[in-house]
Amino acid sequence: MSGSLQRTQGDDGTLYHWMRSKSEKTDTGLHDWMIPEAGVRALRVMERWAKPYQASIAMEIVERRGKNTLDPEIPRAQQHRNALFLGSYSTKGNQARTVSLAAWNVGLKAFARKVGLDWPLASHQFRRKFANYVAHSRFGDLRYLREHFAHWSMDMALGYAMDESWGGHLDLDLYSEIQAEYDDIKLDTVDGWLSDDLLAGGFGRSIKQWQRDPANLAIFKDHRTMVISIAESTSIRSNGHAWCSADNDGCVGNTLERTRCGDCNNAVIGVGHLRIYQQLYNNLKELLDCRDIGESGRLRVLRDMERCRSVFTQLGYDPESKTG
Ligand code: SF4
């Protein structure tokens, strides 16, 4: 609706944008959604889009009042008067009204066809996709989305939800969906760890060792129970080159010193990470040819190459077979 944009400022000066909308689905009325800059621009466009339709509805109300002040269509028209996502209904004499869910879904399918997609696009998929993105971002994947969703972490989100002065209308259902997506990602990850593939990293090796003892597996009713139990009891975050089970992301192994994960007791490294280590190894080899890195630089490159080789060995892979 018009005037739906709000802005708040975090303690560190960061600006957060919010869009207020009304949820018919949950019957709880108004909701505030955190949106990125692009969302703000989209709303500004929609405000311009809606103006002629809003004027048309205002005119319709005046005309109806002129004919019959008790016309039941007047309060209905008033409900749409400040909406942004407006369109005209040819079946009702081009009456301007909020675009209905059914109309959105027809439009989305037509849009998909127009851009050559064989995909039954529907509105509910956006909500699910959003929850999935936030969950992946929280897990550590999709790092480019981290800024957008930094404050969609569960802790922060619940913090907002509990703030009486702001956020009283937040959609807790969405947080449940994000948590469910996040739990699914963790389950898939642990399920992958327990496959027949080798694992590197201290924690990865421990898992494989533990898995080799049938007595450990016998504790669990079935494979799924085992996966759930490990996923629930383990902190897991993807940093791109390993899954890190440390409680927080403060370690330099996440960023400046990536090879550190190779032998860390918190790390699980799978065959899916090999491409990254291969690239890292190739880059390090090139660095060795640089004359201006000094002796300490050279030693560090050699150390990192050795760390990469250790990962290759743990995963049963020969880096020299693919380099060059
Ligand atoms: S070195 Fe260990 S604690 Fe640090 S990021 Fe890598 S896995 Fe996590």
py3Dmol code that shows the C-alpha trace and the ligand (Angstrom):
import py3Dmol

protein = """\
ATOM      1  CA  MET A   1       0.000   0.000   0.000  1.00  0.00           C
ATOM      2  CA  SER A   2       1.101   3.606  -0.369  1.00  0.00           C
ATOM      3  CA  GLY A   3       3.373   4.732   2.464  1.00  0.00           C
ATOM      4  CA  SER A   4       4.415   1.150   3.178  1.00  0.00           C
ATOM      5  CA  LEU A   5       8.133   1.904   3.276  1.00  0.00           C
ATOM      6  CA  GLN A   6       9.816   2.313   6.632  1.00  0.00           C
ATOM      7  CA  ARG A   7      13.440   2.705   7.564  1.00  0.00           C
ATOM      8  CA  THR A   8      15.219   1.836  10.793  1.00  0.00           C
ATOM      9  CA  GLN A   9      18.844   2.302  11.751  1.00  0.00           C
ATOM     10  CA  GLY A  10      20.928  -0.287  13.591  1.00  0.00           C
ATOM     11  CA  ASP A  11      23.345   0.566  16.418  1.00  0.00           C
ATOM     12  CA  ASP A  12      26.210   0.472  13.923  1.00  0.00           C
ATOM     13  CA  GLY A  13      24.474   2.998  11.671  1.00  0.00           C
ATOM     14  CA  THR A  14      23.310   0.433   9.108  1.00  0.00           C
ATOM     15  CA  LEU A  15      19.995   1.321   7.499  1.00  0.00           C
ATOM     16  CA  TYR A  16      17.320  -1.357   7.233  1.00  0.00           C
ATOM     17  CA  HIS A  17      14.386  -1.051   4.888  1.00  0.00           C
ATOM     18  CA  TRP A  18      10.993  -2.485   5.699  1.00  0.00           C
ATOM     19  CA  MET A  19       7.883  -2.971   3.654  1.00  0.00           C
ATOM     20  CA  ARG A  20       4.579  -3.111   5.414  1.00  0.00           C
ATOM     21  CA  SER A  21       1.946  -5.309   3.844  1.00  0.00           C
ATOM     22  CA  LYS A  22      -1.222  -7.024   4.873  1.00  0.00           C
ATOM     23  CA  SER A  23      -1.302 -10.797   5.118  1.00  0.00           C
ATOM     24  CA  GLU A  24      -4.607 -12.372   4.211  1.00  0.00           C
ATOM     25  CA  LYS A  25      -3.099 -15.843   4.548  1.00  0.00           C
ATOM     26  CA  THR A  26      -2.382 -15.804   8.257  1.00  0.00           C
ATOM     27  CA  ASP A  27      -5.255 -13.562   9.247  1.00  0.00           C
ATOM     28  CA  THR A  28      -2.886 -11.552  11.359  1.00  0.00           C
ATOM     29  CA  GLY A  29      -3.136  -8.435   9.252  1.00  0.00           C
ATOM     30  CA  LEU A  30      -0.117  -6.168   8.914  1.00  0.00           C
ATOM     31  CA  HIS A  31       3.405  -7.535   8.508  1.00  0.00           C
ATOM     32  CA  ASP A  32       6.735  -5.789   8.222  1.00  0.00           C
ATOM     33  CA  TRP A  33       9.183  -7.364   5.812  1.00  0.00           C
ATOM     34  CA  MET A  34      12.854  -6.529   5.660  1.00  0.00           C
ATOM     35  CA  ILE A  35      13.708  -5.677   2.069  1.00  0.00           C
ATOM     36  CA  PRO A  36      16.927  -4.823   0.221  1.00  0.00           C
ATOM     37  CA  GLU A  37      17.574  -1.564  -1.674  1.00  0.00           C
ATOM     38  CA  ALA A  38      16.232  -3.189  -4.845  1.00  0.00           C
ATOM     39  CA  GLY A  39      12.918  -3.724  -3.058  1.00  0.00           C
ATOM     40  CA  VAL A  40      12.790  -0.032  -2.165  1.00  0.00           C
ATOM     41  CA  ARG A  41      13.322   0.897  -5.815  1.00  0.00           C
ATOM     42  CA  ALA A  42      10.614  -1.575  -6.887  1.00  0.00           C
ATOM     43  CA  LEU A  43       8.155  -0.048  -4.434  1.00  0.00           C
ATOM     44  CA  ARG A  44       8.920   3.452  -5.665  1.00  0.00           C
ATOM     45  CA  VAL A  45       8.140   2.261  -9.214  1.00  0.00           C
ATOM     46  CA  MET A  46       4.912   0.653  -8.006  1.00  0.00           C
ATOM     47  CA  GLU A  47       3.897   3.876  -6.277  1.00  0.00           C
ATOM     48  CA  ARG A  48       4.101   5.575  -9.665  1.00  0.00           C
ATOM     49  CA  TRP A  49       2.362   2.647 -11.370  1.00  0.00           C
ATOM     50  CA  ALA A  50      -0.502   2.745  -8.894  1.00  0.00           C
ATOM     51  CA  LYS A  51      -1.240   6.475  -9.085  1.00  0.00           C
ATOM     52  CA  PRO A  52      -3.675   6.422 -12.084  1.00  0.00           C
ATOM     53  CA  TYR A  53      -5.453   3.346 -10.675  1.00  0.00           C
ATOM     54  CA  GLN A  54      -5.739   4.950  -7.238  1.00  0.00           C
ATOM     55  CA  ALA A  55      -7.179   8.064  -8.896  1.00  0.00           C
ATOM     56  CA  SER A  56      -9.637   5.894 -10.808  1.00  0.00           C
ATOM     57  CA  ILE A  57     -10.807   4.239  -7.572  1.00  0.00           C
ATOM     58  CA  ALA A  58     -11.170   7.633  -5.855  1.00  0.00           C
ATOM     59  CA  MET A  59     -13.277   8.819  -8.804  1.00  0.00           C
ATOM     60  CA  GLU A  60     -15.377   5.643  -8.696  1.00  0.00           C
ATOM     61  CA  ILE A  61     -16.118   6.226  -4.986  1.00  0.00           C
ATOM     62  CA  VAL A  62     -17.201   9.818  -5.659  1.00  0.00           C
ATOM     63  CA  GLU A  63     -19.460   8.693  -8.516  1.00  0.00           C
ATOM     64  CA  ARG A  64     -21.018   5.880  -6.500  1.00  0.00           C
ATOM     65  CA  ARG A  65     -21.657   8.220  -3.567  1.00  0.00           C
ATOM     66  CA  GLY A  66     -23.349  10.640  -5.962  1.00  0.00           C
ATOM     67  CA  LYS A  67     -25.782   7.914  -7.012  1.00  0.00           C
ATOM     68  CA  ASN A  68     -26.284   6.020  -3.786  1.00  0.00           C
ATOM     69  CA  THR A  69     -24.482   6.734  -0.511  1.00  0.00           C
ATOM     70  CA  LEU A  70     -25.312   3.230   0.717  1.00  0.00           C
ATOM     71  CA  ASP A  71     -23.808   1.471  -2.304  1.00  0.00           C
ATOM     72  CA  PRO A  72     -22.081  -1.631  -0.772  1.00  0.00           C
ATOM     73  CA  GLU A  73     -19.349  -1.384  -3.394  1.00  0.00           C
ATOM     74  CA  ILE A  74     -18.085   1.865  -1.776  1.00  0.00           C
ATOM     75  CA  PRO A  75     -16.421   0.259   1.297  1.00  0.00           C
ATOM     76  CA  ARG A  76     -15.026  -2.455  -0.984  1.00  0.00           C
ATOM     77  CA  ALA A  77     -13.480   0.158  -3.297  1.00  0.00           C
ATOM     78  CA  GLN A  78     -12.064   1.970  -0.260  1.00  0.00           C
ATOM     79  CA  GLN A  79     -10.147  -1.153   0.708  1.00  0.00           C
ATOM     80  CA  HIS A  80      -8.222  -0.979  -2.581  1.00  0.00           C
ATOM     81  CA  ARG A  81      -7.765   2.767  -2.730  1.00  0.00           C
ATOM     82  CA  ASN A  82      -4.215   2.874  -1.313  1.00  0.00           C
ATOM     83  CA  ALA A  83      -2.993  -0.452  -2.695  1.00  0.00           C
ATOM     84  CA  LEU A  84       0.077  -0.474  -4.946  1.00  0.00           C
ATOM     85  CA  PHE A  85      -0.336  -3.655  -6.941  1.00  0.00           C
ATOM     86  CA  LEU A  86      -3.378  -2.504  -8.843  1.00  0.00           C
ATOM     87  CA  GLY A  87      -4.742  -3.463 -12.232  1.00  0.00           C
ATOM     88  CA  SER A  88      -7.973  -3.082 -14.162  1.00  0.00           C
ATOM     89  CA  TYR A  89     -10.516  -5.846 -14.607  1.00  0.00           C
ATOM     90  CA  SER A  90     -11.896  -5.938 -18.122  1.00  0.00           C
ATOM     91  CA  THR A  91     -14.712  -8.244 -16.990  1.00  0.00           C
ATOM     92  CA  LYS A  92     -15.918  -5.483 -14.640  1.00  0.00           C
ATOM     93  CA  GLY A  93     -15.840  -2.503 -16.964  1.00  0.00           C
ATOM     94  CA  ASN A  94     -12.122  -1.882 -16.375  1.00  0.00           C
ATOM     95  CA  GLN A  95     -12.701  -1.396 -12.677  1.00  0.00           C
ATOM     96  CA  ALA A  96      -9.395  -0.775 -10.858  1.00  0.00           C
ATOM     97  CA  ARG A  97      -8.717  -3.226  -8.040  1.00  0.00           C
ATOM     98  CA  THR A  98      -5.815  -4.997  -6.332  1.00  0.00           C
ATOM     99  CA  VAL A  99      -4.411  -7.750  -8.529  1.00  0.00           C
ATOM    100  CA  SER A 100      -5.798 -10.991  -7.142  1.00  0.00           C
ATOM    101  CA  LEU A 101      -3.727 -14.041  -6.296  1.00  0.00           C
ATOM    102  CA  ALA A 102      -5.311 -15.912  -9.207  1.00  0.00           C
ATOM    103  CA  ALA A 103      -4.436 -13.044 -11.570  1.00  0.00           C
ATOM    104  CA  TRP A 104      -0.852 -13.005 -10.262  1.00  0.00           C
ATOM    105  CA  ASN A 105      -0.495 -16.691 -10.946  1.00  0.00           C
ATOM    106  CA  VAL A 106      -1.912 -16.356 -14.467  1.00  0.00           C
ATOM    107  CA  GLY A 107       0.490 -13.456 -15.048  1.00  0.00           C
ATOM    108  CA  LEU A 108       3.473 -15.340 -13.618  1.00  0.00           C
ATOM    109  CA  LYS A 109       2.827 -18.341 -15.837  1.00  0.00           C
ATOM    110  CA  ALA A 110       2.469 -16.085 -18.873  1.00  0.00           C
ATOM    111  CA  PHE A 111       5.718 -14.352 -17.923  1.00  0.00           C
ATOM    112  CA  ALA A 112       7.540 -17.692 -17.623  1.00  0.00           C
ATOM    113  CA  ARG A 113       6.259 -18.765 -21.045  1.00  0.00           C
ATOM    114  CA  LYS A 114       7.292 -15.457 -22.564  1.00  0.00           C
ATOM    115  CA  VAL A 115      10.891 -15.803 -21.394  1.00  0.00           C
ATOM    116  CA  GLY A 116      10.995 -19.392 -22.648  1.00  0.00           C
ATOM    117  CA  LEU A 117      10.796 -21.161 -19.304  1.00  0.00           C
ATOM    118  CA  ASP A 118       9.074 -24.509 -19.003  1.00  0.00           C
ATOM    119  CA  TRP A 119       8.192 -23.828 -15.386  1.00  0.00           C
ATOM    120  CA  PRO A 120       4.773 -23.556 -13.743  1.00  0.00           C
ATOM    121  CA  LEU A 121       5.738 -20.402 -11.865  1.00  0.00           C
ATOM    122  CA  ALA A 122       3.428 -19.624  -8.932  1.00  0.00           C
ATOM    123  CA  SER A 123       3.446 -17.022  -6.190  1.00  0.00           C
ATOM    124  CA  HIS A 124       3.909 -19.431  -3.273  1.00  0.00           C
ATOM    125  CA  GLN A 125       7.270 -20.473  -4.736  1.00  0.00           C
ATOM    126  CA  PHE A 126       8.748 -17.044  -3.967  1.00  0.00           C
ATOM    127  CA  ARG A 127       8.127 -17.366  -0.265  1.00  0.00           C
ATOM    128  CA  ARG A 128       9.664 -20.822  -0.178  1.00  0.00           C
ATOM    129  CA  LYS A 129      12.601 -19.699  -2.295  1.00  0.00           C
ATOM    130  CA  PHE A 130      13.151 -16.741  -0.016  1.00  0.00           C
ATOM    131  CA  ALA A 131      13.237 -19.009   3.051  1.00  0.00           C
ATOM    132  CA  ASN A 132      15.640 -21.297   1.187  1.00  0.00           C
ATOM    133  CA  TYR A 133      17.972 -18.399   0.286  1.00  0.00           C
ATOM    134  CA  VAL A 134      18.026 -17.096   3.820  1.00  0.00           C
ATOM    135  CA  ALA A 135      18.743 -20.578   5.164  1.00  0.00           C
ATOM    136  CA  HIS A 136      21.595 -21.109   2.673  1.00  0.00           C
ATOM    137  CA  SER A 137      22.973 -17.699   3.498  1.00  0.00           C
ATOM    138  CA  ARG A 138      22.863 -18.470   7.203  1.00  0.00           C
ATOM    139  CA  PHE A 139      24.549 -21.811   6.557  1.00  0.00           C
ATOM    140  CA  GLY A 140      27.389 -19.966   4.859  1.00  0.00           C
ATOM    141  CA  ASP A 141      26.559 -20.725   1.229  1.00  0.00           C
ATOM    142  CA  LEU A 142      25.474 -17.898  -1.042  1.00  0.00           C
ATOM    143  CA  ARG A 143      27.878 -15.521   0.590  1.00  0.00           C
ATOM    144  CA  TYR A 144      26.967 -12.814  -1.910  1.00  0.00           C
ATOM    145  CA  LEU A 145      23.525 -12.736  -0.283  1.00  0.00           C
ATOM    146  CA  ARG A 146      24.928 -12.471   3.192  1.00  0.00           C
ATOM    147  CA  GLU A 147      24.617  -8.709   3.323  1.00  0.00           C
ATOM    148  CA  HIS A 148      21.004  -8.782   2.306  1.00  0.00           C
ATOM    149  CA  PHE A 149      20.075 -11.429   4.756  1.00  0.00           C
ATOM    150  CA  ALA A 150      22.568 -10.748   7.510  1.00  0.00           C
ATOM    151  CA  HIS A 151      19.775  -9.739   9.796  1.00  0.00           C
ATOM    152  CA  TRP A 152      17.577 -12.630   8.916  1.00  0.00           C
ATOM    153  CA  SER A 153      19.526 -14.875  11.225  1.00  0.00           C
ATOM    154  CA  MET A 154      17.102 -16.565  13.567  1.00  0.00           C
ATOM    155  CA  ASP A 155      18.495 -14.815  16.609  1.00  0.00           C
ATOM    156  CA  MET A 156      18.187 -11.381  15.091  1.00  0.00           C
ATOM    157  CA  ALA A 157      14.807 -12.105  13.572  1.00  0.00           C
ATOM    158  CA  LEU A 158      13.392 -13.273  16.853  1.00  0.00           C
ATOM    159  CA  GLY A 159      14.968 -10.249  18.504  1.00  0.00           C
ATOM    160  CA  TYR A 160      13.025  -8.026  16.154  1.00  0.00           C
ATOM    161  CA  ALA A 161       9.887 -10.038  16.653  1.00  0.00           C
ATOM    162  CA  MET A 162      10.089  -9.545  20.388  1.00  0.00           C
ATOM    163  CA  ASP A 163      10.716  -5.831  20.160  1.00  0.00           C
ATOM    164  CA  GLU A 164       7.389  -4.326  21.124  1.00  0.00           C
ATOM    165  CA  SER A 165       8.117  -0.916  19.661  1.00  0.00           C
ATOM    166  CA  TRP A 166       9.015  -2.302  16.269  1.00  0.00           C
ATOM    167  CA  GLY A 167       8.371  -5.617  14.635  1.00  0.00           C
ATOM    168  CA  GLY A 168       5.172  -6.485  16.484  1.00  0.00           C
ATOM    169  CA  HIS A 169       3.739  -7.546  13.155  1.00  0.00           C
ATOM    170  CA  LEU A 170       6.555  -9.756  11.971  1.00  0.00           C
ATOM    171  CA  ASP A 171       5.736 -13.041  10.369  1.00  0.00           C
ATOM    172  CA  LEU A 172       6.912 -15.817  12.650  1.00  0.00           C
ATOM    173  CA  ASP A 173       5.663 -18.439  10.195  1.00  0.00           C
ATOM    174  CA  LEU A 174       8.387 -17.321   7.821  1.00  0.00           C
ATOM    175  CA  TYR A 175      11.039 -17.847  10.477  1.00  0.00           C
ATOM    176  CA  SER A 176       9.729 -21.364  10.976  1.00  0.00           C
ATOM    177  CA  GLU A 177      10.041 -21.950   7.237  1.00  0.00           C
ATOM    178  CA  ILE A 178      13.613 -20.618   7.260  1.00  0.00           C
ATOM    179  CA  GLN A 179      14.474 -22.849  10.199  1.00  0.00           C
ATOM    180  CA  ALA A 180      12.936 -25.843   8.390  1.00  0.00           C
ATOM    181  CA  GLU A 181      14.987 -25.082   5.263  1.00  0.00           C
ATOM    182  CA  TYR A 182      18.110 -24.665   7.383  1.00  0.00           C
ATOM    183  CA  ASP A 183      17.489 -27.983   9.127  1.00  0.00           C
ATOM    184  CA  ASP A 184      17.061 -29.669   5.711  1.00  0.00           C
ATOM    185  CA  ILE A 185      20.384 -28.280   4.495  1.00  0.00           C
ATOM    186  CA  LYS A 186      22.104 -29.596   7.629  1.00  0.00           C
ATOM    187  CA  LEU A 187      20.492 -33.026   7.224  1.00  0.00           C
ATOM    188  CA  ASP A 188      21.570 -33.237   3.565  1.00  0.00           C
ATOM    189  CA  THR A 189      25.103 -32.231   4.533  1.00  0.00           C
ATOM    190  CA  VAL A 190      25.407 -34.838   7.294  1.00  0.00           C
ATOM    191  CA  ASP A 191      23.825 -37.466   5.048  1.00  0.00           C
ATOM    192  CA  GLY A 192      26.577 -36.714   2.511  1.00  0.00           C
ATOM    193  CA  TRP A 193      29.238 -37.102   5.214  1.00  0.00           C
ATOM    194  CA  LEU A 194      27.931 -40.557   6.039  1.00  0.00           C
ATOM    195  CA  SER A 195      28.085 -41.777   2.438  1.00  0.00           C
ATOM    196  CA  ASP A 196      30.931 -43.995   1.225  1.00  0.00           C
ATOM    197  CA  ASP A 197      33.019 -41.009   0.099  1.00  0.00           C
ATOM    198  CA  LEU A 198      36.200 -40.173   1.975  1.00  0.00           C
ATOM    199  CA  LEU A 199      36.368 -37.093   4.181  1.00  0.00           C
ATOM    200  CA  ALA A 200      39.325 -34.876   5.054  1.00  0.00           C
ATOM    201  CA  GLY A 201      39.775 -32.458   7.959  1.00  0.00           C
ATOM    202  CA  GLY A 202      40.087 -33.470  11.599  1.00  0.00           C
ATOM    203  CA  PHE A 203      36.367 -33.738  12.218  1.00  0.00           C
ATOM    204  CA  GLY A 204      35.840 -35.464   8.869  1.00  0.00           C
ATOM    205  CA  ARG A 205      38.411 -38.120   9.713  1.00  0.00           C
ATOM    206  CA  SER A 206      36.839 -38.637  13.152  1.00  0.00           C
ATOM    207  CA  ILE A 207      33.450 -39.182  11.540  1.00  0.00           C
ATOM    208  CA  LYS A 208      34.867 -41.810   9.167  1.00  0.00           C
ATOM    209  CA  GLN A 209      36.691 -43.543  12.006  1.00  0.00           C
ATOM    210  CA  TRP A 210      33.564 -43.514  14.154  1.00  0.00           C
ATOM    211  CA  GLN A 211      31.530 -44.822  11.222  1.00  0.00           C
ATOM    212  CA  ARG A 212      33.846 -47.802  10.791  1.00  0.00           C
ATOM    213  CA  ASP A 213      32.888 -49.213  14.203  1.00  0.00           C
ATOM    214  CA  PRO A 214      29.578 -51.125  13.820  1.00  0.00           C
ATOM    215  CA  ALA A 215      28.933 -50.696  17.544  1.00  0.00           C
ATOM    216  CA  ASN A 216      28.544 -46.936  17.038  1.00  0.00           C
ATOM    217  CA  LEU A 217      26.021 -47.385  14.226  1.00  0.00           C
ATOM    218  CA  ALA A 218      24.060 -49.920  16.255  1.00  0.00           C
ATOM    219  CA  ILE A 219      23.110 -47.216  18.782  1.00  0.00           C
ATOM    220  CA  PHE A 220      20.686 -45.766  16.242  1.00  0.00           C
ATOM    221  CA  LYS A 221      17.378 -47.223  15.151  1.00  0.00           C
ATOM    222  CA  ASP A 222      18.117 -46.481  11.494  1.00  0.00           C
ATOM    223  CA  HIS A 223      20.248 -44.341   9.181  1.00  0.00           C
ATOM    224  CA  ARG A 224      17.878 -41.368   9.270  1.00  0.00           C
ATOM    225  CA  THR A 225      17.831 -41.264  13.072  1.00  0.00           C
ATOM    226  CA  MET A 226      21.627 -41.250  13.025  1.00  0.00           C
ATOM    227  CA  VAL A 227      21.726 -38.385  10.501  1.00  0.00           C
ATOM    228  CA  ILE A 228      19.224 -36.336  12.511  1.00  0.00           C
ATOM    229  CA  SER A 229      21.091 -36.938  15.753  1.00  0.00           C
ATOM    230  CA  ILE A 230      24.447 -35.815  14.311  1.00  0.00           C
ATOM    231  CA  ALA A 231      22.918 -32.820  12.514  1.00  0.00           C
ATOM    232  CA  GLU A 232      21.127 -31.636  15.643  1.00  0.00           C
ATOM    233  CA  SER A 233      24.156 -31.962  17.871  1.00  0.00           C
ATOM    234  CA  THR A 234      26.679 -30.377  15.502  1.00  0.00           C
ATOM    235  CA  SER A 235      27.191 -26.771  14.629  1.00  0.00           C
ATOM    236  CA  ILE A 236      27.765 -26.688  10.858  1.00  0.00           C
ATOM    237  CA  ARG A 237      28.653 -23.735   8.689  1.00  0.00           C
ATOM    238  CA  SER A 238      29.915 -23.855   5.131  1.00  0.00           C
ATOM    239  CA  ASN A 239      32.846 -21.505   4.447  1.00  0.00           C
ATOM    240  CA  GLY A 240      33.280 -22.547   0.825  1.00  0.00           C
ATOM    241  CA  HIS A 241      36.364 -24.715   1.254  1.00  0.00           C
ATOM    242  CA  ALA A 242      35.192 -26.733   4.287  1.00  0.00           C
ATOM    243  CA  TRP A 243      32.308 -27.281   6.640  1.00  0.00           C
ATOM    244  CA  CYS A 244      33.348 -25.721   9.899  1.00  0.00           C
ATOM    245  CA  SER A 245      31.876 -27.056  13.132  1.00  0.00           C
ATOM    246  CA  ALA A 246      33.265 -24.265  15.313  1.00  0.00           C
ATOM    247  CA  ASP A 247      30.664 -22.324  17.276  1.00  0.00           C
ATOM    248  CA  ASN A 248      31.372 -19.039  15.499  1.00  0.00           C
ATOM    249  CA  ASP A 249      32.918 -17.737  12.290  1.00  0.00           C
ATOM    250  CA  GLY A 250      35.727 -15.762  13.919  1.00  0.00           C
ATOM    251  CA  CYS A 251      38.555 -18.053  12.746  1.00  0.00           C
ATOM    252  CA  VAL A 252      40.954 -16.820  10.031  1.00  0.00           C
ATOM    253  CA  GLY A 253      40.561 -20.234   8.413  1.00  0.00           C
ATOM    254  CA  ASN A 254      37.298 -18.882   6.995  1.00  0.00           C
ATOM    255  CA  THR A 255      38.965 -16.074   5.113  1.00  0.00           C
ATOM    256  CA  LEU A 256      42.655 -15.164   5.282  1.00  0.00           C
ATOM    257  CA  GLU A 257      44.188 -18.557   5.886  1.00  0.00           C
ATOM    258  CA  ARG A 258      41.979 -21.062   4.145  1.00  0.00           C
ATOM    259  CA  THR A 259      44.474 -23.893   4.123  1.00  0.00           C
ATOM    260  CA  ARG A 260      44.255 -23.917   7.923  1.00  0.00           C
ATOM    261  CA  CYS A 261      41.035 -25.981   7.703  1.00  0.00           C
ATOM    262  CA  GLY A 262      42.869 -28.955   6.165  1.00  0.00           C
ATOM    263  CA  ASP A 263      43.981 -30.380   9.442  1.00  0.00           C
ATOM    264  CA  CYS A 264      41.703 -28.576  11.885  1.00  0.00           C
ATOM    265  CA  ASN A 265      39.682 -30.672  14.290  1.00  0.00           C
ATOM    266  CA  ASN A 266      36.580 -28.633  13.453  1.00  0.00           C
ATOM    267  CA  ALA A 267      36.787 -29.199   9.700  1.00  0.00           C
ATOM    268  CA  VAL A 268      35.009 -31.575   7.385  1.00  0.00           C
ATOM    269  CA  ILE A 269      36.232 -31.458   3.786  1.00  0.00           C
ATOM    270  CA  GLY A 270      34.582 -33.563   1.112  1.00  0.00           C
ATOM    271  CA  VAL A 271      35.344 -34.556  -2.464  1.00  0.00           C
ATOM    272  CA  GLY A 272      33.075 -31.688  -3.539  1.00  0.00           C
ATOM    273  CA  HIS A 273      35.709 -29.288  -2.200  1.00  0.00           C
ATOM    274  CA  LEU A 274      38.533 -30.825  -4.273  1.00  0.00           C
ATOM    275  CA  ARG A 275      38.108 -28.392  -7.159  1.00  0.00           C
ATOM    276  CA  ILE A 276      38.669 -25.485  -4.781  1.00  0.00           C
ATOM    277  CA  TYR A 277      41.808 -27.057  -3.297  1.00  0.00           C
ATOM    278  CA  GLN A 278      43.100 -27.904  -6.753  1.00  0.00           C
ATOM    279  CA  GLN A 279      42.702 -24.259  -7.798  1.00  0.00           C
ATOM    280  CA  LEU A 280      44.323 -23.087  -4.574  1.00  0.00           C
ATOM    281  CA  TYR A 281      47.211 -25.499  -5.109  1.00  0.00           C
ATOM    282  CA  ASN A 282      47.731 -24.321  -8.697  1.00  0.00           C
ATOM    283  CA  ASN A 283      47.747 -20.681  -7.562  1.00  0.00           C
ATOM    284  CA  LEU A 284      50.270 -21.467  -4.844  1.00  0.00           C
ATOM    285  CA  LYS A 285      52.517 -23.207  -7.355  1.00  0.00           C
ATOM    286  CA  GLU A 286      52.498 -20.068  -9.492  1.00  0.00           C
ATOM    287  CA  LEU A 287      53.299 -17.972  -6.446  1.00  0.00           C
ATOM    288  CA  LEU A 288      56.432 -20.000  -5.851  1.00  0.00           C
ATOM    289  CA  ASP A 289      57.802 -18.544  -9.097  1.00  0.00           C
ATOM    290  CA  CYS A 290      57.423 -14.991  -7.833  1.00  0.00           C
ATOM    291  CA  ARG A 291      60.816 -13.626  -6.897  1.00  0.00           C
ATOM    292  CA  ASP A 292      59.643 -10.773  -4.681  1.00  0.00           C
ATOM    293  CA  ILE A 293      57.791 -12.708  -1.984  1.00  0.00           C
ATOM    294  CA  GLY A 294      60.933 -13.146   0.128  1.00  0.00           C
ATOM    295  CA  GLU A 295      62.014 -16.171   2.066  1.00  0.00           C
ATOM    296  CA  SER A 296      59.193 -15.958   4.626  1.00  0.00           C
ATOM    297  CA  GLY A 297      56.655 -15.679   1.791  1.00  0.00           C
ATOM    298  CA  ARG A 298      58.180 -18.705   0.105  1.00  0.00           C
ATOM    299  CA  LEU A 299      58.015 -20.711   3.321  1.00  0.00           C
ATOM    300  CA  ARG A 300      54.406 -19.800   3.779  1.00  0.00           C
ATOM    301  CA  VAL A 301      53.562 -20.857   0.208  1.00  0.00           C
ATOM    302  CA  LEU A 302      55.344 -24.161   0.769  1.00  0.00           C
ATOM    303  CA  ARG A 303      53.471 -24.664   4.041  1.00  0.00           C
ATOM    304  CA  ASP A 304      50.117 -23.984   2.356  1.00  0.00           C
ATOM    305  CA  MET A 305      50.981 -26.310  -0.528  1.00  0.00           C
ATOM    306  CA  GLU A 306      51.778 -29.011   1.969  1.00  0.00           C
ATOM    307  CA  ARG A 307      48.437 -28.417   3.688  1.00  0.00           C
ATOM    308  CA  CYS A 308      46.662 -28.766   0.334  1.00  0.00           C
ATOM    309  CA  ARG A 309      48.595 -31.963  -0.433  1.00  0.00           C
ATOM    310  CA  SER A 310      47.512 -33.327   2.948  1.00  0.00           C
ATOM    311  CA  VAL A 311      43.865 -32.733   1.978  1.00  0.00           C
ATOM    312  CA  PHE A 312      44.455 -34.471  -1.367  1.00  0.00           C
ATOM    313  CA  THR A 313      46.024 -37.461   0.356  1.00  0.00           C
ATOM    314  CA  GLN A 314      43.171 -37.730   2.842  1.00  0.00           C
ATOM    315  CA  LEU A 315      40.713 -37.718  -0.047  1.00  0.00           C
ATOM    316  CA  GLY A 316      42.749 -40.188  -2.101  1.00  0.00           C
ATOM    317  CA  TYR A 317      43.438 -37.697  -4.881  1.00  0.00           C
ATOM    318  CA  ASP A 318      46.563 -36.899  -6.888  1.00  0.00           C
ATOM    319  CA  PRO A 319      46.790 -33.138  -7.582  1.00  0.00           C
ATOM    320  CA  GLU A 320      49.536 -33.504 -10.182  1.00  0.00           C
ATOM    321  CA  SER A 321      47.267 -35.576 -12.385  1.00  0.00           C
ATOM    322  CA  LYS A 322      45.093 -32.544 -13.155  1.00  0.00           C
ATOM    323  CA  THR A 323      47.387 -29.526 -12.803  1.00  0.00           C
ATOM    324  CA  GLY A 324      48.998 -27.563 -15.587  1.00  0.00           C
TER     325      GLY A 324
END
"""
ligand_1 = """\
8
SF4
S 40.460 -23.728 10.639
Fe 38.954 -24.923 11.764
S 37.882 -23.467 13.058
Fe 38.951 -22.309 11.477
S 37.468 -22.063 9.829
Fe 38.647 -23.883 9.349
S 37.445 -25.532 10.207
Fe 36.701 -23.672 11.155
"""
view = py3Dmol.view(width=600, height=400)
view.addModel(protein, "pdb")
view.setStyle({"model": 0}, {"cartoon": {"style": "trace"}})
view.addModel(ligand_1, "xyz")
view.setStyle({"model": 1}, {"stick": {}})
view.zoomTo()
view.show()
